[in-house]
Amino acid sequence: MRATCVQIAILFLAGGLLDGWGQHPPSPPSSSLLVFPPGITLQTASNGELSTAVKAALFQNPDKAKEVVSYTVAELAKGGRLIPQKMPANIHGAKVTRVVVKLGQRVTTGQTLAVMDVQGKPMKYTSTADGVVESVSMSPDASPYGPEPLALIAQSSEYSLTAIRHVILTAAMAAPTSITEIVSAAATAAPSVSTVIASAAKEALPDQADAIAKAVPSPAAMPTPDPASTLSPPEEEMRAELAKLKEEGKLGDKKEVRAAYERVIKKHTETKEIAGPMGARVIAVHKHAGDVVHVGDKIITVRLADGRQLPILAKADGVMQELSVSKGGIIGNTSPSSVQIDSESLVRIGAIRITMTR
C-alpha cells in the first residue's frame, strides 16, 4: 500500500495549533491535577471518570478546589468532546444480540445502546454520556473484546450539561466548605452554564442554598474580554496593515486591501502532515471552504477496511479554506514519500496533509 494524503486547509484566526505543531501555551496548573485512566483524557472521559478524577484531585489538592473545578467546567462547556463507549473490563464472553441506536441519534446518559448476551443472561449496554451517536462499530452476533470502542458519542456544548452537573455534585461532596468559592469561580469561568452550576450545588448541599445563590456573579459582574487583547497574531498584523493603508490614503483601494490580506495569510500559512488511515474511504465531508471550525468539529468521516467509521476531528479553531478530498474518495496514494512504519505494529501509516494559518 502507499501513503495517504488528504489535504485540508484551515485559516486559524483564533490562534492555537494542532497537536505537535509548534509551541503550545502552558497548560493551566489545574489540568495536570486531573488524573484519568490510561488512554483517557478530559475530552474523552465518561461522566463517571470525570467524577472520579475531580474527586481525587480535590482530596489531594483541597487548596486548588476552585481552580480544578472551574477549569474542568469551562472545558466541558466548550463542547467538542468525543466519548468512546467501551466494553467494561469485567465483562467477558459477551455477544451483541441487538443494536438499538443508529448514527446521528441523540442519546442520554444511561440510555441503552445495545442488548447483549453475557453467559446466557441478557445485559443492557448503556451510554456513559449525553450527545449524538457519532459511530457504531458493533453488530448483532459480534463478540466485542479488547479496548476498541463499540460506539462514539459526540458531545457539543449543548449536551455537556449532565457532565457539568456530575462535576459540581462531586465537588460539593468532596469540598462542601468551599462550595461557594467553587460555584463563584466556575460560574465566572463558564457563565453560559451558571444556572446548572448553581442548581447542582444546591441539590447536593440544600442547607447552603442561599449562600450558593449569592455566590453566582450577576451578569453585570461577569468579566468581558477586551477585543483588542484577544486578537491572534494574524488579526493583529491585519489590523496594522489596514492602519498603514489608512495613513497612506489607500484604505479604499480594494487591490491594496486584498494584497495586504494575502501578505498576512501567506506569512502564517504552512503545510504539515499528521497520521492518516490508509485505504479508508471518505463517507462524509462535514466542513467546506468558508465554514467556521471549532476544536472537536468533524472535518471528514472515513470508513476503515473492517467497516468501522472514524471521524477526523479539528484540534484547533479556525475557518476552513480548502479540502482536497470528496465523499467517496479513497485515502491511498497521493503522497508515497510520506509512508512511515509504526515501530510496534510494523503497519504502514499514511498522512493527512493540513495547510493552515497559525
C-alpha positions as CSV (number, residue, x, y, z in Angstrom):
1,M,0.0,0.0,0.0
2,R,1.0,3.6,-0.5
3,A,0.8,6.6,1.7
4,T,-2.4,8.6,2.1
5,C,-2.7,12.3,1.8
6,V,-5.9,14.3,2.5
7,Q,-5.2,18.0,2.1
8,I,-7.1,20.3,4.4
9,A,-6.5,24.0,4.5
10,I,-7.7,25.8,7.6
11,L,-7.3,29.5,8.4
12,F,-6.6,29.6,12.1
13,L,-7.5,33.2,13.1
14,A,-8.2,32.3,16.7
15,G,-4.7,31.1,17.4
16,G,-3.7,27.6,18.7
17,L,-2.2,24.8,16.7
18,L,-2.9,21.1,16.1
19,D,-1.2,18.7,18.4
20,G,2.5,18.6,17.7
21,W,2.5,21.8,15.7
22,G,4.9,24.4,17.0
23,Q,4.8,25.5,20.6
24,H,1.7,25.3,22.8
25,P,0.8,27.7,25.6
26,P,1.5,26.3,29.0
27,S,-1.4,24.2,30.4
28,P,-3.3,25.5,33.4
29,P,-1.9,24.0,36.5
30,S,-5.3,22.6,37.4
31,S,-5.3,20.4,34.3
32,S,-2.3,18.5,35.5
33,L,-4.1,17.6,38.7
34,L,-6.8,15.7,36.9
35,V,-5.6,12.1,36.6
36,F,-7.6,9.7,34.3
37,P,-7.1,6.0,33.4
38,P,-4.5,5.3,30.7
39,G,-5.7,6.4,27.3
40,I,-8.4,8.7,28.7
41,T,-8.4,12.5,28.8
42,L,-10.8,15.2,29.8
43,Q,-12.0,15.3,26.2
44,T,-12.9,11.5,26.2
45,A,-13.8,10.8,29.8
46,S,-17.2,9.4,30.7
47,N,-19.3,11.1,33.4
48,G,-18.1,8.5,36.0
49,E,-14.4,9.0,35.0
50,L,-14.8,12.8,35.3
51,S,-16.3,12.5,38.8
52,T,-13.6,10.1,39.9
53,A,-10.8,12.4,38.6
54,V,-12.3,15.6,40.1
55,K,-12.9,13.8,43.5
56,A,-9.3,12.6,43.6
57,A,-7.9,16.0,42.6
58,L,-9.8,17.8,45.3
59,F,-8.9,15.3,48.1
60,Q,-5.2,15.6,47.2
61,N,-5.2,19.3,46.5
62,P,-8.0,20.9,48.6
63,D,-6.4,24.4,48.2
64,K,-6.9,24.1,44.4
65,A,-10.6,23.2,44.5
66,K,-12.0,26.2,42.8
67,E,-9.2,26.2,40.1
68,V,-9.7,22.5,39.3
69,V,-13.5,22.7,39.1
70,S,-13.7,25.9,37.2
71,Y,-11.1,24.7,34.6
72,T,-13.0,21.4,34.2
73,V,-16.4,23.0,33.8
74,A,-15.1,25.6,31.4
75,E,-13.6,22.9,29.2
76,L,-16.8,20.8,29.3
77,A,-18.9,23.9,28.4
78,K,-16.9,24.4,25.2
79,G,-18.2,21.1,23.8
80,G,-16.3,19.3,21.1
81,R,-15.8,16.1,23.2
82,L,-15.9,12.6,21.7
83,I,-16.6,9.9,24.3
84,P,-15.8,6.3,23.4
85,Q,-18.2,3.6,24.6
86,K,-16.1,0.6,25.6
87,M,-17.0,-2.8,27.0
88,P,-16.4,-2.9,30.8
89,A,-13.2,-4.8,31.6
90,N,-15.0,-7.1,34.0
91,I,-17.4,-8.3,31.3
92,H,-16.3,-11.5,29.5
93,G,-18.0,-13.7,26.9
94,A,-20.5,-11.1,25.8
95,K,-22.3,-11.3,22.4
96,V,-24.3,-8.5,20.8
97,T,-27.9,-9.6,20.3
98,R,-29.5,-6.3,19.2
99,V,-28.2,-2.7,18.5
100,V,-30.9,-0.2,19.4
101,V,-29.3,3.1,18.3
102,K,-28.2,4.5,14.9
103,L,-25.8,7.1,13.6
104,G,-26.9,10.6,14.3
105,Q,-29.3,9.6,17.1
106,R,-29.4,11.7,20.3
107,V,-28.8,9.8,23.4
108,T,-28.6,10.5,27.1
109,T,-26.5,9.1,29.9
110,G,-27.8,5.6,30.8
111,Q,-29.7,5.1,27.6
112,T,-29.5,1.6,26.1
113,L,-27.2,1.4,23.1
114,A,-27.4,-2.3,22.6
115,V,-28.6,-5.5,24.2
116,M,-26.0,-8.3,24.9
117,D,-26.0,-11.8,26.0
118,V,-23.4,-12.5,28.8
119,Q,-23.1,-16.1,29.5
120,G,-26.7,-16.8,28.8
121,K,-28.1,-13.7,30.6
122,P,-29.3,-10.5,28.9
123,M,-27.5,-7.3,29.7
124,K,-28.2,-3.7,28.6
125,Y,-25.1,-1.8,27.3
126,T,-25.8,1.8,28.1
127,S,-24.3,5.2,27.3
128,T,-21.9,6.9,29.6
129,A,-22.6,10.4,28.3
130,D,-25.2,12.7,26.6
131,G,-24.6,13.5,23.0
132,V,-25.1,12.3,19.4
133,V,-24.1,8.8,18.2
134,E,-21.0,9.5,16.0
135,S,-20.3,6.0,15.0
136,V,-21.3,2.4,15.8
137,S,-18.9,-0.5,15.3
138,M,-20.9,-3.3,16.9
139,S,-23.4,-5.6,15.1
140,P,-25.6,-8.5,16.0
141,D,-23.8,-11.8,16.9
142,A,-20.5,-9.9,17.3
143,S,-18.4,-10.7,20.4
144,P,-16.8,-7.4,21.5
145,Y,-13.5,-7.8,23.1
146,G,-10.5,-5.5,23.8
147,P,-10.1,-1.8,24.1
148,E,-11.7,-0.8,20.8
149,P,-14.8,1.4,21.3
150,L,-18.1,-0.1,20.4
151,A,-19.5,3.4,19.6
152,L,-18.5,7.0,19.8
153,I,-20.7,9.8,21.3
154,A,-20.0,13.3,20.2
155,Q,-20.8,15.9,22.8
156,S,-21.3,19.5,21.8
157,S,-21.8,22.3,24.4
158,E,-25.5,21.7,24.1
159,Y,-25.1,18.2,25.6
160,S,-22.4,19.0,28.2
161,L,-24.8,19.9,31.0
162,T,-25.1,16.4,32.5
163,A,-21.3,16.1,32.7
164,I,-21.0,19.6,34.3
165,R,-23.7,18.6,36.8
166,H,-21.7,15.5,37.7
167,V,-18.6,17.6,38.3
168,I,-20.4,20.1,40.6
169,L,-22.1,17.3,42.6
170,T,-18.8,15.6,43.1
171,A,-17.1,18.9,44.1
172,A,-19.9,19.6,46.6
173,M,-19.4,16.3,48.2
174,A,-15.6,16.4,48.2
175,A,-15.3,20.0,49.3
176,P,-18.5,21.2,51.0
177,T,-16.9,24.0,52.9
178,S,-15.5,25.5,49.7
179,I,-18.7,25.2,47.7
180,T,-19.4,29.0,47.4
181,E,-15.9,29.7,46.2
182,I,-16.1,26.8,43.8
183,V,-19.5,28.0,42.4
184,S,-18.3,31.6,42.0
185,A,-15.2,30.6,40.2
186,A,-17.0,28.0,37.9
187,A,-19.8,30.4,37.1
188,T,-17.3,33.1,36.2
189,A,-15.3,30.7,34.0
190,A,-18.4,29.4,32.2
191,P,-21.2,31.9,32.6
192,S,-23.4,30.2,30.0
193,V,-23.9,27.3,32.4
194,S,-24.0,29.2,35.7
195,T,-27.7,28.1,36.2
196,V,-26.7,24.4,36.0
197,I,-23.7,25.0,38.3
198,A,-25.8,26.7,41.0
199,S,-28.7,24.1,40.7
200,A,-26.4,21.1,41.1
201,A,-24.6,22.7,44.1
202,K,-28.0,23.5,45.8
203,E,-29.1,19.9,45.1
204,A,-26.1,18.5,46.8
205,L,-26.0,21.0,49.7
206,P,-29.5,22.3,50.3
207,D,-28.6,23.8,53.6
208,Q,-26.2,26.2,51.8
209,A,-28.7,27.1,49.0
210,D,-28.9,30.8,49.9
211,A,-25.1,31.2,50.1
212,I,-24.7,29.3,46.8
213,A,-27.3,31.6,45.1
214,K,-25.4,34.6,46.2
215,A,-22.1,33.2,45.0
216,V,-23.1,33.2,41.4
217,P,-21.9,36.5,39.9
218,S,-24.5,38.7,38.3
219,P,-24.3,39.2,34.5
220,A,-23.0,42.7,35.0
221,A,-20.2,41.4,37.2
222,M,-19.1,38.8,34.6
223,P,-15.7,39.8,33.1
224,T,-15.8,40.9,29.5
225,P,-12.7,40.4,27.4
226,D,-11.1,43.4,25.7
227,P,-11.4,42.6,22.0
228,A,-8.0,44.1,21.3
229,S,-6.4,41.8,23.8
230,T,-7.8,38.6,22.3
231,L,-6.6,39.1,18.7
232,S,-4.5,36.3,17.2
233,P,-1.2,37.2,15.5
234,P,-2.7,37.2,12.0
235,E,-5.5,39.5,13.2
236,E,-3.1,41.9,14.9
237,E,-1.0,42.1,11.7
238,M,-4.0,42.6,9.5
239,R,-5.1,45.4,11.8
240,A,-1.7,47.0,11.5
241,E,-1.8,46.6,7.7
242,L,-5.2,48.4,7.5
243,A,-4.0,51.2,9.8
244,K,-1.0,51.7,7.5
245,L,-3.2,51.8,4.4
246,K,-5.4,54.3,6.1
247,E,-2.4,56.6,6.8
248,E,-1.4,56.3,3.2
249,G,-4.9,57.1,2.0
250,K,-5.3,53.7,0.3
251,L,-7.9,52.1,2.5
252,G,-10.5,52.5,-0.2
253,D,-8.3,50.7,-2.8
254,K,-9.6,47.1,-3.0
255,K,-6.5,45.9,-4.7
256,E,-4.3,47.3,-1.9
257,V,-6.5,45.8,0.8
258,R,-6.5,42.4,-0.9
259,A,-2.7,42.5,-1.3
260,A,-2.4,43.2,2.4
261,Y,-4.7,40.4,3.3
262,E,-2.7,37.9,1.1
263,R,0.6,39.0,2.7
264,V,-0.6,38.2,6.2
265,I,-2.2,34.9,5.2
266,K,0.9,33.8,3.3
267,K,3.2,34.7,6.1
268,H,1.3,32.5,8.6
269,T,0.4,29.6,6.3
270,E,2.3,26.3,6.2
271,T,1.6,22.7,5.3
272,K,2.1,19.9,7.8
273,E,1.2,16.2,7.8
274,I,-0.4,14.0,10.5
275,A,-1.0,10.3,10.6
276,G,-3.9,9.0,8.5
277,P,-5.7,5.7,7.9
278,M,-4.5,4.3,4.6
279,G,-7.1,2.6,2.5
280,A,-10.1,4.3,4.3
281,R,-13.0,5.6,2.2
282,V,-14.3,9.1,2.8
283,I,-18.1,8.6,3.6
284,A,-18.9,12.2,4.6
285,V,-17.4,15.7,4.3
286,H,-18.6,17.9,7.2
287,K,-16.6,21.2,6.6
288,H,-16.3,23.2,3.4
289,A,-14.5,26.3,2.4
290,G,-15.6,29.3,4.5
291,D,-17.0,27.2,7.3
292,V,-16.1,28.1,10.9
293,V,-14.2,25.2,12.6
294,H,-14.0,24.6,16.3
295,V,-11.9,22.2,18.3
296,G,-13.6,18.7,18.1
297,D,-15.6,19.5,15.0
298,K,-15.7,16.8,12.4
299,I,-13.8,17.6,9.2
300,I,-14.5,14.3,7.4
301,T,-15.6,10.8,8.4
302,V,-13.9,7.7,6.9
303,R,-14.8,4.0,6.9
304,L,-12.0,1.6,7.6
305,A,-11.4,-1.7,5.9
306,D,-13.1,-3.6,8.8
307,G,-16.3,-1.4,8.5
308,R,-15.6,0.8,11.4
309,Q,-16.2,4.5,11.0
310,L,-13.6,7.1,12.1
311,P,-14.2,10.8,12.3
312,I,-11.2,13.2,11.6
313,L,-11.6,16.0,14.1
314,A,-10.3,19.5,14.3
315,K,-7.7,20.2,17.0
316,A,-8.0,24.0,16.8
317,D,-10.4,26.7,15.9
318,G,-10.4,28.4,12.5
319,V,-12.0,28.9,9.2
320,M,-11.9,26.2,6.5
321,Q,-10.1,27.3,3.4
322,E,-9.7,24.2,1.3
323,L,-10.4,20.5,1.5
324,S,-9.0,18.4,-1.4
325,V,-11.0,15.3,-0.7
326,S,-14.5,14.4,-1.6
327,K,-17.2,12.0,-0.5
328,G,-16.5,8.5,-1.9
329,G,-12.7,9.1,-2.2
330,I,-10.1,6.6,-1.0
331,I,-7.2,7.7,1.1
332,G,-4.4,6.0,-0.7
333,N,-1.5,7.0,-2.8
334,T,-1.4,10.8,-3.0
335,S,2.0,11.1,-1.3
336,P,4.1,7.9,-1.4
337,S,7.1,9.6,0.2
338,S,5.1,10.1,3.4
339,V,4.8,6.4,4.3
340,Q,6.0,5.6,7.8
341,I,6.3,2.4,9.6
342,D,4.8,2.1,13.1
343,S,7.6,0.7,15.3
344,E,5.3,-1.5,17.3
345,S,2.8,-2.9,14.8
346,L,5.1,-2.6,11.7
347,V,2.0,-1.3,9.9
348,R,2.4,1.4,7.2
349,I,0.9,4.7,8.2
350,G,-0.1,7.3,5.7
351,A,-0.6,11.0,6.2
352,I,-3.3,13.7,6.2
353,R,-1.8,16.9,4.9
354,I,-3.1,20.0,6.5
355,T,-2.4,23.5,5.3
356,M,-3.1,26.1,8.0
357,T,-2.6,29.6,9.0
358,R,-1.3,29.9,12.6
